[in-house]
């Protein structure tokens, strides 16, 4: 029942949402016709965008994540 476009960013080292689960989730979204964009960031772990969660924080992945979010917001809001 999702009507808007969604954006997901994940790390390829994430053990909470591992890449194979992300691929399955993307397939479900595609099958359901949900507009979405999903990005996988190299060497990033779960929590990569939380600057207070060292050593999980990854500044490069966080910046890419924000760029993707702001792109979506710029197009959708």
MMTF fields as JSON, N, C-alpha, C and O atoms, coordinates in Angstrom:
{
  "mmtfVersion": "1.0.0",
  "mmtfProducer": "UNKNOWN",
  "numBonds": 307,
  "numAtoms": 308,
  "numGroups": 77,
  "numChains": 1,
  "numModels": 1,
  "chainsPerModel": [1],
  "groupsPerChain": [77],
  "chainIdList": ["A"],
  "bondAtomList": [4, 2, 8, 6, 12, 10, 16, 14, 20, 18, 24, 22, 28, 26, 32, 30, 36, 34, 40, 38, 44, 42, 48, 46, 52, 50, 56, 54, 60, 58, 64, 62, 68, 66, 72, 70, 76, 74, 80, 78, 84, 82, 88, 86, 92, 90, 96, 94, 100, 98, 104, 102, 108, 106, 112, 110, 116, 114, 120, 118, 124, 122, 128, 126, 132, 130, 136, 134, 140, 138, 144, 142, 148, 146, 152, 150, 156, 154, 160, 158, 164, 162, 168, 166, 172, 170, 176, 174, 180, 178, 184, 182, 188, 186, 192, 190, 196, 194, 200, 198, 204, 202, 208, 206, 212, 210, 216, 214, 220, 218, 224, 222, 228, 226, 232, 230, 236, 234, 240, 238, 244, 242, 248, 246, 252, 250, 256, 254, 260, 258, 264, 262, 268, 266, 272, 270, 276, 274, 280, 278, 284, 282, 288, 286, 292, 290, 296, 294, 300, 298, 304, 302],
  "bondOrderList": [1, 1, 1, 1, 1, 1, 1, 1, 1, 1, 1, 1, 1, 1, 1, 1, 1, 1, 1, 1, 1, 1, 1, 1, 1, 1, 1, 1, 1, 1, 1, 1, 1, 1, 1, 1, 1, 1, 1, 1, 1, 1, 1, 1, 1, 1, 1, 1, 1, 1, 1, 1, 1, 1, 1, 1, 1, 1, 1, 1, 1, 1, 1, 1, 1, 1, 1, 1, 1, 1, 1, 1, 1, 1, 1, 1],
  "groupList": [{"groupName": "UNK", "atomNameList": ["N", "CA", "C", "O"], "elementList": ["N", "C", "C", "O"], "formalChargeList": [0, 0, 0, 0], "bondAtomList": [1, 0, 2, 1, 3, 2], "bondOrderList": [1, 1, 2], "singleLetterCode": "X", "chemCompType": "L-PEPTIDE LINKING"}],
  "groupTypeList": [0, 0, 0, 0, 0, 0, 0, 0, 0, 0, 0, 0, 0, 0, 0, 0, 0, 0, 0, 0, 0, 0, 0, 0, 0, 0, 0, 0, 0, 0, 0, 0, 0, 0, 0, 0, 0, 0, 0, 0, 0, 0, 0, 0, 0, 0, 0, 0, 0, 0, 0, 0, 0, 0, 0, 0, 0, 0, 0, 0, 0, 0, 0, 0, 0, 0, 0, 0, 0, 0, 0, 0, 0, 0, 0, 0, 0],
  "groupIdList": [1, 2, 3, 4, 5, 6, 7, 8, 9, 10, 11, 12, 13, 14, 15, 16, 17, 18, 19, 20, 21, 22, 23, 24, 25, 26, 27, 28, 29, 30, 31, 32, 33, 34, 35, 36, 37, 38, 39, 40, 41, 42, 43, 44, 45, 46, 47, 48, 49, 50, 51, 52, 53, 54, 55, 56, 57, 58, 59, 60, 61, 62, 63, 64, 65, 66, 67, 68, 69, 70, 71, 72, 73, 74, 75, 76, 77],
  "secStructList": [7, 7, 7, 1, 7, 3, 3, 3, 3, 3, 3, 6, 6, 7, 1, 1, 1, 7, 2, 2, 2, 2, 2, 2, 2, 2, 2, 2, 2, 2, 2, 6, 6, 7, 7, 3, 3, 3, 3, 3, 3, 6, 6, 7, 7, 6, 6, 6, 6, 7, 6, 6, 1, 6, 6, 6, 7, 7, 2, 2, 2, 2, 2, 2, 2, 2, 2, 2, 2, 2, 2, 2, 2, 2, 2, 2, 7],
  "xCoordList": [0.804, 0.0, 0.849, 0.327, 2.141, 3.029, 2.769, 2.814, 2.504, 2.197, 3.375, 3.527, 4.213, 5.342, 6.592, 6.667, 7.558, 8.858, 9.64, 9.565, 10.388, 11.197, 12.66, 12.986, 13.525, 14.965, 15.569, 15.273, 16.424, 17.101, 18.598, 19.034, 19.365, 20.819, 21.302, 20.924, 22.127, 22.627, 24.114, 24.663, 24.747, 26.167, 26.381, 25.637, 27.382, 27.629, 28.231, 28.388, 28.564, 29.075, 28.01, 28.312, 26.78, 25.684, 25.288, 24.953, 25.326, 24.916, 23.455, 22.886, 22.836, 21.42, 20.554, 19.562, 20.936, 20.261, 21.308, 21.764, 21.692, 22.758, 22.351, 21.162, 23.338, 23.057, 22.056, 21.253, 22.079, 21.119, 19.683, 18.751, 19.501, 18.171, 17.731, 16.56, 18.67, 18.362, 17.922, 16.973, 18.591, 18.203, 16.791, 16.007, 16.461, 15.105, 14.072, 12.995, 14.404, 13.489, 13.259, 12.127, 14.329, 14.197, 13.312, 12.52, 13.43, 12.598, 11.124, 10.247, 10.855, 9.475, 8.911, 7.779, 9.694, 9.233, 8.958, 7.947, 9.848, 9.663, 8.404, 7.614, 8.223, 7.042, 5.764, 4.753, 5.81, 4.637, 4.434, 3.436, 5.37, 5.239, 5.573, 5.144, 6.337, 6.721, 7.91, 8.932, 7.774, 8.899, 9.945, 9.664, 11.136, 12.177, 13.56, 13.771, 14.48, 15.896, 16.628, 16.391, 17.509, 18.266, 19.736, 20.129, 20.539, 21.977, 22.714, 22.317, 23.792, 24.633, 26.005, 26.642, 26.449, 27.702, 28.802, 28.641, 29.901, 31.046, 31.672, 31.912, 31.924, 32.603, 31.828, 32.405, 30.543, 29.736, 28.961, 28.498, 28.836, 28.124, 26.765, 26.459, 25.954, 24.689, 25.0, 25.866, 24.307, 24.56, 25.586, 26.09, 25.901, 26.963, 26.69, 27.625, 25.424, 25.113, 24.957, 24.645, 25.168, 25.056, 26.438, 27.245, 26.694, 28.044, 28.485, 29.678, 27.549, 27.921, 28.124, 28.354, 28.042, 28.227, 29.57, 29.628, 30.633, 31.963, 32.212, 31.804, 32.823, 33.479, 32.582, 33.089, 31.262, 30.364, 30.205, 29.99, 30.311, 30.093, 31.065, 32.259, 30.508, 31.305, 30.936, 29.864, 31.809, 31.502, 31.189, 30.25, 31.944, 31.707, 30.325, 29.587, 29.97, 28.646, 27.552, 26.509, 27.785, 26.807, 26.556, 25.406, 27.595, 27.441, 26.679, 25.83, 26.977, 26.23, 24.762, 23.871, 24.528, 23.163, 22.374, 21.247, 22.981, 22.309, 22.071, 21.029, 23.023, 22.843, 21.637, 20.843, 21.504, 20.36, 19.047, 18.057, 19.031, 17.814, 17.426, 16.261, 18.403, 18.106, 17.654, 16.825, 18.189, 17.731, 16.249, 15.453, 15.896, 14.492, 13.614, 12.566, 14.033, 13.233, 13.058, 11.976, 14.125, 14.053, 13.084, 12.46, 12.957, 12.033, 10.613, 9.657, 10.464, 9.148, 8.412, 7.19, 9.137, 8.466, 8.259, 7.709],
  "yCoordList": [-1.199, 0.0, 1.266, 2.356, 1.138, 2.299, 3.092, 2.54, 4.361, 5.2, 6.057, 6.35, 6.462, 7.327, 6.542, 5.333, 7.24, 6.629, 6.499, 7.369, 5.413, 5.198, 5.011, 4.609, 5.315, 5.217, 4.425, 4.673, 3.461, 2.643, 2.658, 2.588, 2.749, 2.676, 1.63, 1.656, 0.728, -0.352, -0.537, -0.158, -1.121, -1.429, -2.891, -3.76, -3.159, -4.539, -5.382, -6.594, -4.74, -5.456, -5.535, -5.931, -5.166, -5.156, -6.591, -7.379, -6.928, -8.265, -8.292, -9.37, -7.116, -7.033, -7.148, -7.878, -6.425, -6.469, -6.828, -5.957, -8.101, -8.487, -8.304, -8.279, -8.176, -7.912, -8.864, -8.43, -10.152, -11.072, -10.762, -10.932, -10.31, -9.905, -8.617, -8.456, -7.71, -6.456, -6.753, -6.142, -7.671, -8.05, -8.623, -8.296, -9.475, -10.039, -8.946, -8.946, -8.025, -6.92, -6.063, -5.672, -5.77, -5.004, -5.726, -5.088, -7.047, -7.824, -7.749, -7.64, -7.808, -7.692, -6.324, -6.22, -5.28, -3.933, -3.802, -3.224, -4.333, -4.27, -5.021, -4.52, -6.209, -7.013, -6.292, -6.372, -5.588, -4.856, -3.535, -2.85, -3.173, -1.921, -0.686, 0.416, -0.854, 0.282, 0.994, 0.372, 2.29, 3.071, 3.175, 3.646, 2.737, 2.756, 2.827, 2.494, 3.272, 3.237, 2.657, 3.043, 1.738, 1.072, 1.136, 0.806, 1.567, 1.657, 0.791, 0.696, 0.162, -0.667, 0.0, 0.242, 0.291, 0.999, 0.03, -0.769, 0.122, -0.755, -0.521, 0.617, -1.593, -1.606, -0.913, -0.609, -0.659, -0.019, -1.073, -2.073, -0.819, -1.717, -1.127, 0.018, -1.926, -1.426, -0.286, -0.425, 0.827, 1.984, 2.94, 3.811, 2.785, 3.602, 5.089, 5.884, 5.493, 6.925, 7.563, 8.75, 6.796, 7.333, 7.736, 6.892, 9.037, 9.526, 9.228, 9.278, 8.923, 8.603, 7.102, 6.671, 6.313, 4.867, 4.426, 3.596, 4.985, 4.583, 3.168, 2.893, 2.287, 2.445, 2.141, 1.991, 2.047, 1.723, 2.88, 2.665, 4.102, 5.276, 5.285, 5.026, 5.596, 5.669, 6.981, 7.091, 7.962, 9.299, 9.275, 9.94, 8.532, 8.475, 7.914, 8.475, 6.811, 6.21, 7.15, 7.281, 7.804, 8.743, 9.882, 10.264, 10.424, 11.515, 11.048, 11.774, 9.847, 9.297, 9.106, 9.396, 8.613, 8.391, 9.701, 9.757, 10.767, 12.061, 12.606, 13.207, 12.403, 12.864, 12.171, 12.804, 10.875, 10.131, 10.599, 10.75, 10.83, 11.326, 12.708, 12.962, 13.594, 14.947, 14.957, 15.781, 14.054, 13.917, 13.528, 14.119, 12.531, 12.104, 13.24, 13.515, 13.903, 15.01, 16.116, 16.687, 16.409, 17.453, 17.124, 18.016, 15.84, 15.437, 15.232, 15.444, 14.819, 14.374, 15.371, 15.298, 16.289, 17.204, 18.582, 19.463],
  "zCoordList": [0.0, 0.0, 0.0, 0.231, -0.255, -0.264, -1.539, -2.638, -1.394, -2.549, -2.982, -4.168, -2.029, -2.339, -2.68, -2.46, -3.213, -3.498, -2.198, -1.33, -2.069, -0.875, -1.262, -2.379, -0.303, -0.512, 0.637, 1.806, 0.282, 1.28, 1.005, -0.144, 2.062, 1.952, 2.953, 4.124, 2.487, 3.332, 3.112, 2.077, 4.1, 3.994, 3.641, 4.096, 2.843, 2.454, 3.585, 3.442, 4.701, 5.881, 6.98, 8.106, 6.664, 7.628, 7.982, 7.097, 9.263, 9.688, 10.134, 10.304, 10.329, 10.693, 9.442, 9.427, 8.399, 7.093, 6.043, 5.303, 5.97, 5.048, 3.586, 3.267, 2.703, 1.29, 0.645, -0.181, 0.998, 0.38, 0.81, 0.023, 2.05, 2.511, 1.82, 1.477, 1.622, 0.931, -0.499, -0.99, -1.165, -2.529, -2.556, -3.447, -1.589, -1.529, -1.268, -1.864, -0.384, -0.086, -1.326, -1.611, -2.066, -3.307, -4.306, -4.999, -4.393, -5.307, -4.901, -5.758, -3.603, -3.117, -3.474, -3.948, -3.249, -3.588, -5.079, -5.479, -5.896, -7.351, -7.77, -8.57, -7.237, -7.564, -7.162, -7.861, -6.033, -5.55, -6.28, -6.055, -7.151, -7.894, -7.079, -7.422, -6.001, -5.165, -5.8, -6.088, -6.016, -6.526, -5.431, -4.329, -5.741, -4.721, -5.348, -6.514, -4.524, -4.888, -3.687, -2.542, -3.974, -2.923, -3.294, -4.413, -2.33, -2.565, -1.553, -0.392, -2.01, -1.15, -1.079, -2.103, 0.14, 0.341, 0.757, 1.68, 0.064, 0.286, 1.661, 2.064, 2.354, 3.656, 4.773, 5.817, 4.58, 5.618, 6.402, 5.852, 7.698, 8.594, 8.964, 8.628, 9.663, 10.186, 11.154, 12.018, 11.016, 11.86, 11.288, 11.997, 10.005, 9.398, 9.434, 9.349, 9.559, 9.515, 10.89, 10.987, 11.947, 13.309, 13.804, 14.193, 13.782, 14.094, 15.525, 15.826, 16.399, 17.781, 18.004, 19.134, 16.943, 17.064, 16.488, 15.58, 17.022, 16.588, 17.107, 18.236, 16.407, 15.109, 13.913, 12.801, 14.106, 12.995, 12.016, 10.824, 12.518, 11.674, 10.507, 10.656, 9.33, 8.102, 7.414, 6.82, 7.49, 6.972, 5.479, 5.042, 4.698, 3.249, 2.951, 2.141, 3.602, 3.386, 3.881, 3.24, 5.015, 5.549, 4.574, 4.359, 3.988, 3.017, 1.777, 1.26, 1.303, 0.149, 0.503, -0.295, 1.715, 2.194, 2.205, 1.713, 2.775, 2.803, 1.402, 1.14, 0.502, -0.881, -1.512, -2.207, -1.266, -1.797, -1.2, -1.916, 0.111, 0.752, 0.247, -0.058, 0.16, -0.306, -1.761, -2.146, -2.568, -3.948, -3.971, -4.7, -3.167, -3.09, -2.596, -3.181, -1.521, -0.987, -2.04, -2.172, -2.781, -3.798, -4.912, -5.487, -5.217, -6.283, -5.787, -6.534, -4.527, -4.057, -3.169, -3.037, -2.568, -1.632, -2.224, -1.562]
}
